[in-house]
Amino acid sequence: MKRVFSGIKPSGHLTLGNYLGAVRRWAAVDQYRADALFCIVDLHALTVEHDPARVRRLSRQAATLLLAAGLDPERCTVFVQSHVDEHARLSYLLECVATDGEMRRMVQYKEKAARERDRGGSVRLSLLTYPVLMAADILAYGTDEVPVGEDQTQHVELARDLAVRFNQRYGRTFVVPRATHPEVAARVMNLREPGSKMGKSDDVGPGIVYLLDEPDVVRRKVMRAVTDSGREVVHDSAGQPGIANLLEILAACTGGDPADLSGVHASYGALKRDTAEAVVELLRPVQARHKELCADPGYVAGVLRDGAERARAMARPTVDAAYRAIGLLPAVSDTGADTGVDTGAVLNAAR
Ligand code: TYM
């Protein structure tokens, strides 16, 4: 069975982009066809200025929403990245394989670092090394496929490159993963700025539909989406990006093809009304289930505890193998057995 791994960063409230580009497919397809792990990647949320209490809250909320969206802990593993030490352990080894030039070429780094500098802030080193941690997330699990939105393609390519390089230098240790994308809505754009991705950490709230937005808020945001100067409702991403984005969203919600929706609507207003209702209907069951799960926080905590335990057991052998392959001396127990862990504890016990 294929191994699938993907993650979501608790750096803001989950958006329609996250749902259509990733989460919906995890729940509807990936958990049924693969041995799948889905991770709330909280360490990644620390790469920019953050409020500790908010990260904790958003992590819990993301986990609850993943379950509300239909991830079934009987079928897949749902867990929090910082609960499994293997991610950080492996990340350092991969930093010893990656180059700084490779990191500086990452588009998301360049964009986010520029934004941070424009605000007069400093750029955290972890923002630069972020893609290496992401590669560790993926490679620790022997992942074959990484279902993500289009914006993550370059990062998954880096994970591939690092896996190949590590294997060539130190012997075959990692499976070489590949990204998969949804056919429609792999890149949902901001409704107010159709030239930019609908991103959860962005400041431009009115153009972002959040999964927990009330129906009237969703309607208002969609009705106020920026449209283009033409009049015809056709799918033309270059010429009419605002309309193309609405057509993509509508097609993704109704299971159609955006090109087939060209010419169906007599006006921009009609397209917006249809899109707004489709989004409201799409989110309705997720929001209802989210409300139920919020009343049972013990259930969510239990899912995350079990998930972390399963994830740890899956990651550990691969990460231990990488430690040995790269030249680190294994820790040895007093019986002489290679424990692969915690030299400090072994030494203390021997004193
Ligand atoms: P994140 O948290 O930004 O997004 C989570 C998932 O949602 C997708 N996505 C979108 N898809 C379509 N349109 C959009 N506007 C949109 N916005 C977000 C993302 O492509 C992603 O699939 N670096 C990752 C998290 C991560 C990860 C990993 C992913 C860390 N380690 C290992 C996969 C495997 C990120 O910031 O995703």
Boltz pocket constraint, residues with backbone or C-beta under 6 A from the ligand:
constraints:
  - pocket:
      binder: B
      contacts: [[A, 5], [A, 6], [A, 7], [A, 8], [A, 9], [A, 10], [A, 17], [A, 18], [A, 19], [A, 20], [A, 21], [A, 22], [A, 23], [A, 41], [A, 44], [A, 133], [A, 134], [A, 135], [A, 137], [A, 138], [A, 146], [A, 147], [A, 148], [A, 149], [A, 150], [A, 151], [A, 152], [A, 155], [A, 185], [A, 186], [A, 187], [A, 188], [A, 189], [A, 197], [A, 198], [A, 199], [A, 200]]
      max_distance: 6.0
